Amino acid sequence: MLELAAIAFPQIPTGIPIGPVEIRFYALAYVAGLLFGWWLAKRICGKDELWGATRHPEPIAVDDLIVYIAFGIILGGRLGYVLFYDLPAYLDAPLEALKLWHGGMSFHGGLIGATLGVFLFARARRLPTLPILDLGAAVAPIGLFFGRVANFINGELFGRVTDIPWAMIFPHGGPEPRHPSQLYQAALEGVALFVLVQLLVRGGALKRPGLVAGLFAVGYGIARVIGEMFRQPDPQLGFLAGGLTMGMLLSVPMIALGLALAGLALKRRPAEA
């Protein structure tokens, strides 16, 4: 049998030990994503010329907004994982759903939770919801990038078996060389999507409420579908009908909703100051 060449998986610690406690890189990825997103969101809110006449939060309000979004991401992400990826197991052991360090998080669930957080924040501040969704979409790829890098460091959510020169043997992926699909997704969902939304923001898209959020949803959905073509499906689910994965199926309605939202935004006149 022909032996496939592969790059050895780098020996990267999964966290930073502080006394008896280890701060996991996965948790640090969430913190870094929120902090950098908070910083950039405040800068965007402070540039009125980007918004035109669109009502938007003041920079100081982002301090509260980030709390709403953080809780939405954590609660929605965990609930989404339970419902979409491993419901039978959690029905047998419901308390396991509370153990965030066991199992995983779902981006699509986190997105729903973050959207609900934005809605509650907008209602509390009596602000329109769409501009705040645009603001969240403008900074969301930062968290996606850090999250995928953390997946790589943990050696989880690895790719399918391949013979490409840069294939890796992951500690929990068996002896076969695999795609480093976490890095593909970091590049697509993080870097490429960040460039896209920043170009939209600088190009005046915030003057059409819903446009940045809609195109973010379309861009993420397409990036996720591409990434899923290289990623090994979750073992408890495997491939679904037609060779699709759960990530692909959840991204299809996201793309459709994003197209609808962007289409409605483009029909409006830009809110010039």
GUPADO-452424 format. One record per residue: residue number from 1; residue in three letters; y, x, z of N, C-alpha, C in turn. Coordinates in steps of 0.05 Angstrom, whole numbers. Each point is the difference from the previous one (the first is absolute). Layout:
NUM | ala | Y | X | Z | Y | X | Z | Y | X | Z
...
// end
This chain:
1 | met | -24 | 17 | 0 | 24 | -17 | 0 | 25 | 18 | 0
2 | leu | 19 | -7 | -18 | 25 | 16 | -2 | 17 | -5 | 24
3 | glu | 9 | 22 | 12 | 17 | -2 | 24 | 29 | 0 | -9
4 | leu | 16 | -20 | 10 | 27 | -3 | -8 | 18 | 18 | 17
5 | ala | 20 | 12 | -13 | 19 | 17 | 14 | 19 | -18 | 16
6 | ala | 10 | 11 | 22 | 18 | -16 | 17 | 17 | 19 | 17
7 | ile | 24 | -10 | 7 | 17 | 14 | 18 | -8 | -7 | 29
8 | ala | -1 | 20 | 17 | -7 | -6 | 28 | 23 | -15 | 13
9 | phe | -7 | -21 | 16 | 21 | -15 | 13 | 14 | 17 | 21
10 | pro | 26 | 2 | 0 | 14 | 17 | 19 | -5 | -8 | 29
11 | gln | -2 | 19 | 17 | -4 | -5 | 28 | 27 | -6 | 13
12 | ile | 7 | -25 | 0 | 26 | -8 | 11 | -5 | -16 | 26
13 | pro | 13 | 7 | 22 | -4 | -16 | 24 | 10 | -29 | -4
14 | thr | -13 | -19 | 13 | 7 | -28 | -4 | 23 | -9 | 18
15 | gly | 10 | 18 | 17 | 22 | -7 | 17 | 11 | 25 | 15
16 | ile | 19 | -5 | 17 | 13 | 21 | 16 | -8 | -4 | 29
17 | pro | -16 | 18 | 12 | -8 | -4 | 28 | 24 | 6 | 19
18 | ile | 5 | -18 | 18 | 20 | 4 | 21 | -13 | -6 | 27
19 | gly | -9 | 22 | 13 | -16 | -4 | 24 | -26 | -14 | -6
20 | pro | -7 | -21 | 15 | -25 | -14 | -4 | 2 | -21 | -23
21 | val | 24 | -3 | -11 | 5 | -21 | -21 | 3 | 14 | -27
22 | glu | -11 | -13 | -21 | 5 | 10 | -27 | 16 | -21 | -15
23 | ile | 24 | 9 | -11 | 16 | -18 | -16 | -10 | 2 | -28
24 | arg | -11 | -22 | -10 | -13 | 0 | -26 | 21 | 0 | -22
25 | phe | -7 | 14 | -22 | 18 | 1 | -23 | 4 | -27 | -13
26 | tyr | -21 | -17 | 3 | 3 | -27 | -12 | 22 | -15 | 15
27 | ala | 2 | 2 | 26 | 21 | -13 | 15 | 27 | 13 | -6
28 | leu | 0 | 27 | -3 | 25 | 14 | -7 | 10 | -8 | -28
29 | ala | -19 | -7 | -18 | 8 | -9 | -27 | 16 | -26 | 2
30 | tyr | -9 | -18 | 17 | 15 | -25 | 3 | 27 | 5 | 12
31 | val | 1 | 18 | 20 | 26 | 6 | 13 | 19 | 13 | -20
32 | ala | -10 | 20 | -16 | 16 | 14 | -20 | 10 | -20 | -21
33 | gly | -17 | -17 | -9 | 8 | -20 | -20 | 22 | -18 | 10
34 | leu | -3 | -9 | 25 | 21 | -18 | 11 | 26 | 15 | 5
35 | leu | -2 | 24 | 9 | 25 | 15 | 6 | 15 | 7 | -25
36 | phe | -13 | 11 | -20 | 13 | 7 | -25 | 10 | -25 | -15
37 | gly | -16 | -22 | 2 | 8 | -25 | -12 | 25 | -11 | 14
38 | trp | 0 | 2 | 26 | 23 | -10 | 16 | 25 | 16 | -8
39 | trp | -2 | 26 | -2 | 23 | 17 | -8 | 10 | -7 | -28
40 | leu | -18 | -3 | -19 | 9 | -6 | -27 | 11 | -28 | -2
41 | ala | -12 | -19 | 14 | 10 | -28 | 0 | 29 | -1 | 10
42 | lys | 6 | 15 | 21 | 27 | 0 | 11 | 20 | 11 | -20
43 | arg | -8 | 21 | -15 | 17 | 12 | -20 | 5 | -21 | -23
44 | ile | -21 | -14 | -8 | 4 | -19 | -22 | 18 | -23 | 9
45 | cys | -4 | -9 | 25 | 17 | -22 | 10 | 29 | 8 | 3
46 | gly | 5 | 26 | 4 | 27 | 10 | 3 | 15 | 3 | -26
47 | lys | -14 | -2 | -23 | 13 | 3 | -26 | 4 | -27 | -13
48 | asp | 24 | -12 | 6 | 5 | -27 | -10 | 1 | -2 | -30
49 | glu | 7 | 22 | -14 | 1 | -1 | -29 | -27 | -5 | -12
50 | leu | -22 | 6 | 14 | -27 | -5 | -11 | -6 | -30 | 1
51 | trp | 13 | -15 | 17 | -7 | -28 | 5 | 19 | -19 | -15
52 | gly | 24 | 10 | -7 | 20 | -19 | -11 | 8 | -21 | 20
53 | ala | -2 | -25 | -8 | 8 | -22 | 18 | -24 | -11 | 15
54 | thr | -24 | 12 | -3 | -24 | -9 | 13 | 2 | 4 | 30
55 | arg | -4 | -21 | 16 | 0 | 3 | 29 | -24 | 16 | 8
56 | his | 4 | 20 | 18 | -22 | 17 | 8 | 5 | 9 | 29
57 | pro | -20 | 11 | 13 | 3 | 9 | 28 | 20 | 23 | 2
58 | glu | 14 | 1 | 22 | 15 | 24 | 6 | -19 | 22 | 9
59 | pro | 8 | 26 | -3 | -18 | 21 | 8 | -10 | -2 | 29
60 | ile | 16 | -9 | 18 | -8 | -3 | 28 | -23 | -20 | 3
61 | ala | 0 | -20 | -17 | -21 | -21 | 2 | -27 | 10 | -8
62 | val | -2 | 22 | -15 | -25 | 12 | -7 | -16 | 8 | 24
63 | asp | 14 | 7 | 22 | -14 | 8 | 25 | -18 | -23 | 10
64 | asp | 9 | -24 | -3 | -16 | -23 | 8 | -21 | -7 | -21
65 | leu | 9 | 2 | -25 | -18 | -7 | -22 | -26 | 16 | 0
66 | ile | 3 | 26 | 7 | -24 | 17 | -1 | -20 | -8 | 21
67 | val | 9 | -12 | 22 | -18 | -9 | 21 | -16 | -24 | -11
68 | tyr | 14 | -19 | -12 | -14 | -23 | -12 | -21 | 8 | -20
69 | ile | 8 | 19 | -18 | -19 | 9 | -21 | -23 | 16 | 12
70 | ala | 5 | 16 | 20 | -22 | 16 | 12 | -21 | -18 | 12
71 | phe | 8 | -20 | 15 | -19 | -19 | 12 | -15 | -15 | -22
72 | gly | 15 | -8 | -21 | -13 | -14 | -22 | -21 | 17 | -14
73 | ile | 6 | 25 | -4 | -19 | 18 | -13 | -25 | 3 | 16
74 | ile | 3 | 6 | 26 | -23 | 5 | 17 | -17 | -25 | 3
75 | leu | 12 | -23 | 7 | -15 | -24 | 4 | -12 | -10 | -26
76 | gly | 16 | -1 | -21 | -9 | -10 | -26 | -21 | 19 | -12
77 | gly | 4 | 26 | 3 | -18 | 19 | -11 | -28 | -2 | 12
78 | arg | 0 | -3 | 27 | -26 | -2 | 13 | -14 | -27 | -6
79 | leu | 16 | -21 | 1 | -12 | -27 | -6 | -10 | -1 | -28
80 | gly | 16 | 12 | -19 | -9 | 1 | -28 | -26 | 15 | -3
81 | tyr | -4 | 22 | 14 | -25 | 15 | -2 | -23 | -17 | 10
82 | val | 4 | -13 | 23 | -21 | -17 | 11 | -8 | -22 | -19
83 | leu | 20 | -14 | -12 | -6 | -23 | -17 | -10 | 9 | -28
84 | phe | 12 | 20 | -12 | -7 | 7 | -27 | -23 | 19 | -3
85 | tyr | -5 | 17 | 20 | -19 | 22 | -4 | -25 | -1 | 17
86 | asp | 1 | -12 | 23 | -24 | 1 | 18 | -2 | -24 | 18
87 | leu | 6 | -24 | -10 | 0 | -24 | 17 | -26 | -5 | 15
88 | pro | -24 | 1 | -13 | -25 | -6 | 14 | -4 | 18 | 25
89 | ala | 7 | 26 | -3 | -4 | 18 | 23 | 18 | -8 | 23
90 | tyr | 25 | -8 | -6 | 18 | -7 | 22 | -5 | -27 | 12
91 | leu | -13 | -18 | -16 | -9 | -25 | 11 | -22 | 4 | 21
92 | asp | -16 | 20 | -4 | -21 | 7 | 19 | 11 | 13 | 25
93 | ala | 21 | 15 | -4 | 13 | 15 | 23 | 30 | -2 | -2
94 | pro | 11 | -24 | 8 | 29 | -5 | -4 | 18 | 21 | 14
95 | leu | -8 | 10 | 23 | 17 | 19 | 15 | 4 | 26 | -15
96 | glu | -18 | 6 | -19 | 3 | 25 | -16 | 26 | -1 | -17
97 | ala | 9 | -24 | -6 | 24 | -3 | -16 | 25 | 12 | 14
98 | leu | -2 | 0 | 27 | 23 | 11 | 15 | 0 | 30 | 2
99 | lys | -22 | 13 | -7 | -2 | 29 | 1 | 10 | 12 | -26
100 | leu | 26 | 5 | -1 | 12 | 10 | -25 | -11 | 27 | -9
101 | trp | -11 | 15 | 19 | -11 | 26 | -7 | -28 | -2 | -12
102 | his | -12 | -24 | -1 | -25 | -5 | -13 | 5 | -17 | -25
103 | gly | -12 | 7 | -22 | 4 | -16 | -24 | 23 | 10 | -16
104 | gly | 18 | -18 | -8 | 22 | 9 | -17 | 23 | -20 | -1
105 | met | 18 | 5 | -19 | 23 | -17 | -4 | 1 | -8 | -30
106 | ser | 10 | -23 | -6 | 2 | -9 | -27 | 30 | 0 | -9
107 | phe | 6 | 13 | -23 | 27 | 0 | -9 | 9 | -28 | -6
108 | his | -17 | -16 | -14 | 9 | -26 | -8 | 5 | -18 | 25
109 | gly | -16 | 3 | 21 | 6 | -14 | 24 | 25 | 9 | 14
110 | gly | 4 | 27 | -1 | 25 | 11 | 11 | 24 | -9 | -15
111 | leu | -2 | -4 | -26 | 22 | -10 | -16 | 7 | -28 | 7
112 | ile | -20 | -17 | 4 | 5 | -27 | 9 | 13 | -1 | 27
113 | gly | -10 | 17 | 18 | 12 | 1 | 27 | 29 | 10 | -1
114 | ala | 5 | 21 | -16 | 28 | 10 | -2 | 18 | -21 | -13
115 | thr | -10 | -15 | -19 | 16 | -21 | -13 | 7 | -22 | 21
116 | leu | -19 | -7 | 16 | 5 | -19 | 22 | 21 | 11 | 19
117 | gly | -2 | 26 | 7 | 20 | 12 | 17 | 28 | -1 | -12
118 | val | 2 | 5 | -26 | 26 | -1 | -14 | 11 | -28 | 1
119 | phe | -17 | -20 | -4 | 8 | -28 | 1 | 11 | -7 | 28
120 | leu | -14 | 8 | 21 | 9 | -6 | 27 | 27 | 15 | 6
121 | phe | 2 | 24 | -9 | 25 | 15 | 4 | 23 | -13 | -14
122 | ala | -4 | -8 | -26 | 21 | -13 | -15 | 8 | -26 | 13
123 | arg | -19 | -15 | 10 | 6 | -25 | 13 | 17 | 5 | 26
124 | ala | -8 | 20 | 15 | 14 | 6 | 25 | 29 | 9 | -5
125 | arg | 4 | 15 | -22 | 26 | 11 | -7 | 16 | -18 | -19
126 | arg | -13 | -22 | -9 | 12 | -18 | -19 | 9 | 15 | -25
127 | leu | -19 | 15 | -11 | 4 | 15 | -24 | -19 | -10 | -22
128 | pro | 6 | 3 | -25 | -19 | -7 | -21 | -24 | 18 | 0
129 | thr | -24 | -11 | -5 | -24 | 16 | 2 | -5 | 19 | -22
130 | leu | 6 | -7 | -25 | -6 | 17 | -23 | 13 | 27 | 1
131 | pro | 26 | 3 | 7 | 11 | 27 | 2 | -14 | 18 | 20
132 | ile | -10 | -12 | 22 | -14 | 16 | 20 | -28 | 8 | -10
133 | leu | -13 | -18 | -15 | -25 | 8 | -13 | 5 | 23 | -20
134 | asp | 22 | -1 | -14 | 7 | 22 | -19 | 3 | 26 | 16
135 | leu | 14 | -2 | 22 | 4 | 24 | 17 | -27 | 12 | 9
136 | gly | -18 | -18 | 10 | -26 | 10 | 8 | -16 | 12 | -22
137 | ala | 2 | -12 | -24 | -14 | 11 | -23 | 10 | 27 | -9
138 | ala | 26 | 4 | 5 | 13 | 26 | -8 | -10 | 23 | 16
139 | val | -10 | -5 | 24 | -8 | 22 | 18 | -31 | 0 | 5
140 | ala | -14 | -21 | -8 | -28 | -3 | 7 | -17 | 23 | -12
141 | pro | 6 | 11 | -24 | -18 | 21 | -10 | -1 | 25 | 18
142 | ile | 20 | 4 | 17 | -1 | 23 | 19 | -24 | -3 | 18
143 | gly | -3 | -23 | 12 | -23 | -5 | 18 | -26 | 1 | -15
144 | leu | -1 | -10 | -25 | -24 | 1 | -16 | -9 | 29 | -5
145 | phe | 20 | 17 | -6 | -7 | 28 | -5 | -12 | 13 | 25
146 | phe | 13 | -3 | 23 | -10 | 13 | 24 | -27 | -11 | 8
147 | gly | -4 | -26 | -5 | -26 | -13 | 7 | -22 | 11 | -16
148 | arg | 4 | 4 | -27 | -21 | 11 | -17 | -6 | 29 | 6
149 | val | 20 | 15 | 7 | -4 | 28 | 8 | -17 | 1 | 25
150 | ala | 6 | -18 | 19 | -16 | -2 | 25 | -29 | -7 | -6
151 | asn | -4 | -18 | -20 | -28 | -7 | -8 | -14 | 25 | -10
152 | phe | 14 | 16 | -15 | -13 | 25 | -10 | -7 | 19 | 23
153 | ile | 19 | 4 | 18 | -5 | 18 | 23 | -24 | -10 | 16
154 | asn | -3 | -26 | 3 | -22 | -11 | 15 | -26 | 0 | -16
155 | gly | 1 | 6 | -25 | -24 | 0 | -17 | -11 | -27 | -4
156 | glu | 17 | -21 | -1 | -9 | -28 | -2 | 10 | -11 | -26
157 | leu | -10 | -23 | -8 | 8 | -14 | -25 | -1 | 19 | -24
158 | phe | -21 | 16 | -1 | -3 | 20 | -21 | -9 | -14 | -26
159 | gly | -1 | 16 | -22 | -4 | -10 | -26 | -30 | -2 | -8
160 | arg | -4 | -7 | -25 | -27 | -3 | -10 | -10 | 28 | -9
161 | val | -26 | 1 | -3 | -13 | 25 | -9 | 9 | 8 | -28
162 | thr | 6 | 25 | -4 | 11 | 10 | -25 | -7 | 29 | -5
163 | asp | 4 | 9 | -24 | -5 | 29 | -7 | 26 | 14 | -8
164 | ile | 23 | -11 | 7 | 25 | 12 | -7 | 3 | 27 | 15
165 | pro | 16 | 19 | -10 | 2 | 26 | 13 | 12 | -1 | 28
166 | trp | 17 | -21 | 6 | 13 | -1 | 26 | -15 | -19 | 19
167 | ala | -24 | -7 | -6 | -16 | -18 | 18 | -4 | 14 | 27
168 | met | -3 | -17 | 21 | -3 | 10 | 27 | -25 | -12 | 13
169 | ile | -12 | 15 | 18 | -22 | -11 | 16 | 12 | -8 | 27
170 | phe | 2 | -25 | 6 | 12 | -10 | 24 | -20 | 0 | 23
171 | pro | 9 | 5 | 24 | -19 | 2 | 23 | -17 | -25 | 4
172 | his | 11 | -24 | -6 | -15 | -25 | 4 | -8 | -13 | -26
173 | gly | 2 | 15 | -22 | -6 | -11 | -26 | -26 | 9 | -13
174 | gly | -17 | 13 | 16 | -25 | 9 | -11 | 3 | 27 | -14
175 | pro | -21 | 10 | -13 | 1 | 26 | -13 | 13 | 0 | -28
176 | glu | 5 | -23 | -11 | 10 | -1 | -27 | 30 | 5 | -2
177 | pro | 9 | 15 | -21 | 29 | 3 | -4 | 13 | -26 | -7
178 | arg | 24 | -4 | 11 | 14 | -26 | -4 | 29 | 4 | -8
179 | his | 12 | -20 | -12 | 28 | 0 | -6 | 16 | 0 | 27
180 | pro | 21 | 17 | 2 | 18 | -2 | 23 | 20 | -23 | -5
181 | ser | -11 | -24 | 0 | 15 | -24 | -8 | 24 | -6 | 18
182 | gln | -2 | 10 | 26 | 23 | -4 | 18 | 25 | 13 | -11
183 | leu | -4 | 24 | -12 | 23 | 15 | -11 | 10 | -14 | -26
184 | tyr | -18 | -11 | -15 | 9 | -16 | -24 | 18 | -23 | 9
185 | gln | -9 | -14 | 21 | 15 | -23 | 10 | 26 | 8 | 13
186 | ala | 0 | 23 | 13 | 25 | 10 | 12 | 20 | 6 | -23
187 | ala | -9 | 10 | -22 | 18 | 6 | -23 | 10 | -25 | -13
188 | leu | -18 | -20 | -3 | 7 | -25 | -14 | 16 | -19 | 18
189 | glu | -12 | -7 | 23 | 12 | -20 | 18 | 23 | 12 | 15
190 | gly | 0 | 26 | 4 | 21 | 13 | 15 | 22 | 12 | -17
191 | val | -6 | 21 | -14 | 20 | 15 | -15 | 11 | -16 | -24
192 | ala | -19 | -9 | -18 | 9 | -13 | -25 | 15 | -26 | 7
193 | leu | -11 | -16 | 19 | 12 | -25 | 7 | 27 | 4 | 14
194 | phe | 2 | 22 | 16 | 26 | 6 | 13 | 21 | 6 | -21
195 | val | -7 | 16 | -20 | 19 | 6 | -22 | 9 | -25 | -14
196 | leu | -19 | -18 | -6 | 6 | -25 | -13 | 20 | -17 | 15
197 | val | -5 | -5 | 26 | 17 | -17 | 15 | 28 | 13 | 5
198 | gln | 0 | 26 | 3 | 26 | 13 | 3 | 17 | -1 | -25
199 | leu | -12 | 2 | -23 | 14 | -3 | -26 | 11 | -29 | -2
200 | leu | -16 | -19 | 9 | 9 | -28 | -1 | 24 | -4 | 19
201 | val | -2 | 11 | 24 | 22 | -3 | 19 | 26 | 13 | -11
202 | arg | -3 | 24 | -10 | 24 | 14 | -11 | 10 | -13 | -25
203 | gly | -17 | -15 | -14 | 8 | -14 | -25 | 12 | -27 | 4
204 | gly | 4 | -9 | 25 | 13 | -25 | 5 | -19 | -24 | 4
205 | ala | -26 | 6 | 4 | -19 | -22 | 3 | 4 | -16 | 25
206 | leu | 13 | 12 | 21 | 4 | -15 | 25 | 21 | -23 | -4
207 | lys | 14 | 0 | -22 | 19 | -21 | -5 | -14 | -25 | -11
208 | arg | -25 | 2 | -5 | -17 | -22 | -9 | -22 | -4 | 21
209 | pro | 5 | -15 | 21 | -19 | -2 | 23 | -28 | -8 | -10
210 | gly | -20 | 15 | 9 | -28 | -4 | -7 | -10 | 18 | -21
211 | leu | 18 | 13 | -15 | -9 | 17 | -22 | -15 | 25 | 10
212 | val | 11 | 14 | 19 | -14 | 24 | 10 | -27 | -7 | 13
213 | ala | 0 | -22 | 16 | -25 | -8 | 13 | -21 | -9 | -20
214 | gly | 9 | -14 | -21 | -19 | -9 | -20 | -12 | 23 | -16
215 | leu | 17 | 19 | -8 | -11 | 22 | -16 | -15 | 19 | 18
216 | phe | 6 | 2 | 25 | -16 | 16 | 19 | -29 | -12 | 1
217 | ala | -1 | -27 | 2 | -26 | -13 | 2 | -16 | 5 | -26
218 | val | 13 | -1 | -23 | -14 | 5 | -25 | -9 | 29 | -1
219 | gly | 18 | 18 | 7 | -6 | 29 | -1 | -23 | 7 | 18
220 | tyr | 1 | -10 | 25 | -21 | 6 | 19 | -27 | -11 | -10
221 | gly | 1 | -25 | -9 | -25 | -13 | -9 | -13 | 16 | -23
222 | ile | 16 | 9 | -19 | -11 | 16 | -22 | -10 | 27 | 10
223 | ala | 16 | 13 | 18 | -9 | 26 | 11 | -26 | -3 | 16
224 | arg | -2 | -22 | 15 | -24 | -4 | 16 | -25 | -5 | -18
225 | val | 3 | -15 | -21 | -22 | -5 | -18 | -9 | 26 | -13
226 | ile | 19 | 16 | -8 | -8 | 26 | -12 | -14 | 18 | 21
227 | gly | 11 | 1 | 24 | -12 | 16 | 21 | -29 | -10 | 7
228 | glu | -4 | -26 | -1 | -26 | -11 | 7 | -21 | 8 | -21
229 | met | 8 | 7 | -24 | -19 | 8 | -21 | -13 | 27 | 8
230 | phe | 12 | 15 | 18 | -11 | 26 | 8 | -10 | 0 | 29
231 | arg | 7 | -20 | 15 | -7 | -1 | 28 | -27 | -14 | 5
232 | gln | -15 | 11 | 19 | -26 | -12 | 7 | 6 | -26 | 16
233 | pro | -12 | -22 | -8 | 5 | -25 | 15 | -10 | 2 | 29
234 | asp | 11 | -17 | 17 | -9 | 0 | 28 | -30 | -7 | 1
235 | pro | -15 | 15 | 16 | -30 | -4 | -1 | -9 | -28 | 7
236 | gln | 14 | -14 | 18 | -8 | -26 | 8 | 4 | -21 | -22
237 | leu | 17 | 7 | -20 | 6 | -19 | -22 | -12 | 9 | -26
238 | gly | 2 | 26 | -6 | -9 | 10 | -26 | 16 | -11 | -23
239 | phe | -12 | 1 | -24 | 13 | -12 | -23 | -4 | -30 | 0
240 | leu | 20 | -14 | -8 | -1 | -29 | -2 | -6 | -8 | -29
241 | ala | 3 | -26 | -6 | -6 | -10 | -27 | 15 | 16 | -21
242 | gly | -14 | 7 | -22 | 13 | 14 | -22 | 7 | 29 | 6
243 | gly | -11 | 11 | 22 | 6 | 28 | 7 | 27 | 3 | 13
244 | leu | 13 | -22 | 8 | 26 | 1 | 13 | -4 | 7 | 29
245 | thr | 22 | 8 | 13 | 0 | 6 | 29 | 19 | -20 | 14
246 | met | -2 | -1 | 26 | 17 | -18 | 15 | 29 | 8 | -4
247 | gly | 6 | 26 | -1 | 28 | 9 | -4 | 11 | -10 | -27
248 | met | -17 | 0 | -21 | 9 | -10 | -26 | 5 | -30 | 2
249 | leu | -18 | -15 | 12 | 3 | -29 | 1 | 25 | -8 | 16
250 | leu | 6 | 14 | 21 | 24 | -7 | 16 | 25 | 8 | -14
251 | ser | -1 | 19 | -19 | 24 | 9 | -14 | 7 | -18 | -23
252 | val | -19 | -15 | -11 | 6 | -17 | -23 | 21 | -22 | 7
253 | pro | -4 | -16 | 22 | 21 | -19 | 7 | 26 | 13 | 7
254 | met | -1 | 25 | 11 | 24 | 14 | 7 | 17 | 6 | -25
255 | ile | -14 | 9 | -21 | 14 | 5 | -26 | 12 | -25 | -11
256 | ala | -15 | -22 | 1 | 10 | -26 | -11 | 24 | -9 | 16
257 | leu | -1 | 1 | 26 | 23 | -8 | 16 | 24 | 18 | -5
258 | gly | -5 | 26 | -3 | 22 | 19 | -5 | 13 | -6 | -27
259 | leu | -15 | -6 | -20 | 11 | -6 | -26 | 17 | -26 | 1
260 | ala | -10 | -20 | 15 | 15 | -25 | 3 | 27 | 5 | 15
261 | leu | -1 | 16 | 21 | 24 | 6 | 16 | 20 | 16 | -16
262 | ala | -10 | 20 | -15 | 18 | 16 | -17 | 12 | -17 | -22
263 | gly | -16 | -18 | -12 | 10 | -17 | -21 | 22 | -18 | 9
264 | leu | -3 | -12 | 24 | 21 | -17 | 11 | 25 | 16 | 6
265 | ala | -3 | 25 | 10 | 23 | 16 | 6 | 15 | 8 | -25
266 | leu | -13 | 5 | -21 | 13 | 8 | -25 | 15 | -23 | -13
267 | lys | -7 | -25 | 8 | 15 | -23 | -11 | 27 | -4 | 14
268 | arg | 3 | 13 | 23 | 26 | -3 | 14 | 20 | 21 | -10
269 | arg | 25 | -8 | 2 | 21 | 20 | -7 | 2 | 21 | 23
270 | pro | 5 | 25 | -7 | 4 | 20 | 22 | 23 | -8 | 18
271 | ala | -5 | 3 | 26 | 21 | -7 | 20 | 20 | 23 | 2
272 | glu | 18 | 1 | -19 | 20 | 22 | 0 | 21 | -6 | 22
273 | ala | 10 | 22 | 12 | 20 | -3 | 21 | 26 | -10 | -12
// end
